[in-house]
Amino acid sequence: MVKVGVTTRKIRLIKGLSQKQVYGGIISRSFANRFENGTNDIQAGKFLKILDNLAISPTEFQYINNNYEPSKIDQMLAEVSYLYSVHAFSSLAHWLQQHKSSENEQVQIVAGFAELMLTTYGYRKFPLSKNIHMLVYHLISEKNWTVQEIRIVSMLVPVIATHEQFKIEISTITERMEQNCSHYLTKYSDPFQINDELVNYYGVVFQNYLNSKAYIKACAMREKFISLDEKLFDWDTRISQQLWLAVWELYFGDFKSGKQTLEKIIDFKKIFKEKFALNIEAITKVRVQDSQKYRNSKKE
């Protein structure tokens, strides 16, 4: 990895800024020269002020400093998520076999994430490995999460729901999720796509409540979905939100309207060659049938 100061100089020159514009009032000119040459290190607080003057985020700086590549852990998470999204389960299992015995704690967490993906895909209730235990206890014990934890937590709902040894309610996880997400949201922007993560999380929780026949809790989820600012969603998330609201209508609102919306979403999906993150057809089939059973039971 290149020295931080060398990368700082590179970015300064790309932006056409002088040393005075970048370092003025923070460090001396002589220190700036040594810093840019890679001789001197700098305090974190001063470095963050320098990044502000460069109008660049720490994340982008790290990416450039790492020769325009994400960190090793981010690469692993991206690879695992991609393999799961395209249903390349044999490749995902091979990845897990290579990394599950790592002594690096961060790699163990990613391995737990990969193992969780493989096991939850095929089984409603499953044995917990050492890596999955570590992942779950890490998130339960830490009240404050980074973006990485926020992006993983949706996968934990089936584990917490089906294993009594984790003495924590889904509602508590939801409250913690919302509190941590609020730290990353601003009035006019969503730089880390946190609203997208919330819709995904609410969808997982909603399905869990429906599967466990906790219909009062499931009914209350509508307010969660509509409380988010959809102007900040990407298109995948807009579709996901409308999907879950349509499913809500199947159970608790206008069944006909909900079914029509789901049919429109399926038709819209056919325009694109790329698969959507959610298996919309499968969800629609299951939820239409199950909601009819629920409605019939209410009549009895």
N, C-alpha and C positions, 0 to 999 in steps of 0.2 A: 504494500500500500504506500502511496506517495505521501511525503510529509505534508501536514496540514497547511503550513505556510506556503509551500510551493504551489499547492492547489489554489490557495487564496490569491496569490499573485496571478495565476493563470486566469481566474475569473475576473479579477480587477481589470486586466488588460483586455479581456473579451468585451467588457462593458465600457471600456474607454475611460476609466476613472483614474484620477491621480492618487498617490499615496495620502496626500492631505485630505482628500474627500473621503477616503475609506478609514484612515487611522486617526484623523485629527481629533484631539481631545480624549483619545483612548490610550495610545502608546506613542512614544517618541519616534522621530524619523529614523534614528540609528537602530532602535529596537525593531522597527518595521522592516528595515533592510535585512537584519539578521533573521527575523521571523520568516520573511519571504524566501530567504536562502536555505531555510530548513535548519538553521543553527539553533534558534531559540523556540521554546514552546511558549504558550500563552495561557492565562487564566481563562476558565470557561466563561465567566461573566463578560470579560472583555471580548472574547471571541464571538459571543452571541451579538454584542453590539456591532462588531465588524460585519457580521452576516446581515444585520439590519441595514447597514450602510450599503452593502452590496445588493440588497433587495433579493436575497436568496434564502430559502429555508434550510434548516439543518439537514433535512432529509435529502434535498437535492444536492447539497454540498457533499454529503456522505456518498451519494451515488456517483458524483463526478470524481471524488477522491478515490473511489474504489474502481477507477478506470471504466466509468459508465456501466457499472453493474450493481445490482442490489446486494445487500449483505448476504452472507452464506445462509443464515436462518430464513431470511425473506425468500431467497431462491428455493430453499427446501419447501417452505409453506406453499409457494406458488406451484412448484412441481407436483406436490401431493394433491393440492386442490384441483389442478388441471387433470391429473390422471383419474381422479374420482369423477369429475364432471363429464369426461368422455367415456366413463365406464371401462377404463383400462385396468381392471382389477388384478390381472396377473402381473402387470408392470408395477402396480401399487404394492402388491404383496412382495415382489422382488425388492423394491425400494425399502420396504419395512425390514426385510430380512437382513439387508446390508447395514441398517442404521439402528436397529432396536437395542443393540448391546453397547451403544456408544456410552462413554463415561461423561460426555458433555451434557450438562443438565438441560440446556436449551434444545439440543438435538433429541434428548429423551422426551421432551414435551411435544416436539413435532412428531416423533415416532408414536407417541400416545395418540395424537390427533389422527395419524394415518391408520392406526389399528382400530380406533373408534369408528372411522369411516367404513372400514371393511366389515366390522362386526355388526354395526347398526344397519347396514344395507341388507343383510341377509337374515337377521334374527331380531325378534322383539325383545327377548331377554337373553343375556349372554354372560359368560364368565368374564371377570375383570382381570386383566393382566397387570403386571407391575407398572408398565408405562401409562396405562389408562388410570390406574389408581393415582399415580403421581400427578397426572394432568388435572384430574377432578379435584384432588385435595389442594393443589396449587391455587385453583380458581376459587374454591370455597373459602380458603383461609385468608386470601388477599382481598381486602375490601376495595382497594384502589387498583384499577386495571389500566393497562396501556391499550393502544389500538389492537395490538396482536391478540391480547386476551379477549377483547370485545369480539373479534372476528372468529374466535374459536368457540365461544360459549354456547352458541346455538346447538352445536353437536352434543353438548353435555346434557341437554334436557331429557332425551330418552334414557340416559344412564341414571340420572337422579330420579326419574319417574319410576324406573323398574327395579331399582336396588335400594332396599330399605336401610342399608348400612349408612347411606349418606343422609343424615338427619337434618335435612334442610328442605323447605318448601319451594316449589317452583315460583310462587309469588315473591319469596325473598330474593331469589335469583333475578327475577324480573325487576324488582325495586333496585337492586344493586346495578343491574344492566343499565337502567334508565339514568341512575345517578352518574355513572361513569361516562355514559354517552353525552350527557349534558355538558361535560367539561370540554368536549370537542366541537360543540355546535355553536355557531354564531348567528346573529340575526339575519345576515344576508348571504352567508355561504356555509358550505359543508365540505371543508378541504380534505377530510379523510373519508368521505362517503359514509358517514355514521348513520344517516337516515336509512340508507340501503341496508345496513346491518340490522337496524331496528325492525324494519319490515320483515326481513328474513327470520329474525328471532321471534317476533310476534306470530309469524306463520307456523313455526315449529311448535310454539306453546299452544296456539289455537288447535292444531291437529292433535296434540297430546291430550288436551282437555276433551276433545270430541271422542278420541279413542278410549279414554277412561270414563266416558259418559258423565263428565263433570260439566253438565250443560249450562248451569248458572254461570260458572266461570267462563265457559266458551262464549256465551252470549255477551258478556261484559267486554270481550276483546274488540268488538267493533269500535268502541271509543278509542282504543289504542291505535288502530289503523288510521282513523280519520283525523287524529290529533296531529299527525306529522305533516310537514310542509312539502307537498308533492312537487312543488316547483324545483326542489333541490334533488329530486330522484333522477336516476338514470332510467332508460326505457325499460330495462329488465325489471326494475323495482316498481315502476308504474304499473306494469302488467301484473306483477305479483300482488300488489295492493288490491287491484281490481278483482283479481282471482279470489283472494280471501274474503273480500266484501261480498262477492257473488256467492261463495260457499256459505257465508253467514246468512244470506237471504234464503238459501235452501232450507236451513234449519229453523231460523227464527223470524224471517220476514216474508217476502213475496217469493214463493218457490218458483213460480213461472218466470219472473223477472231474473232471478238468480241463474236459472238454467239457461235462459236466452243469452245472458252476459257471458257465461262460460262457453257457449257455442260460438259467440262472436270472437272470443279470445282464441279459440282453437282455429277458427277460420283465418284470423289475423296472423297467427303463428305460421300457417302454411305458406305465407309469402316468402319466408326466409329459409335459406338452406341450413344455416347454423341452428343447432338445437338450443332451446332455452334452458336456463338453469333448472327449472321445475318441469317435471313430467306432467304436463297439464292434462293430457288425456286420461292418464291413470288416476289422477286426483279427482277429476270430474266424475269418472265412472264410479269410484268408491263412494264419493260424497253424495252423489245423486241417490244411490241405492240406500246408503245409511240414513240420510236425512228423511227419506220416505218412511223407513222403519220408525224413526224417532217421531215423526208426525203422527203415524198410525197409533203408536203407543200412547200418545197424548189424548187421542180420541177415546181410548178404552176406559 
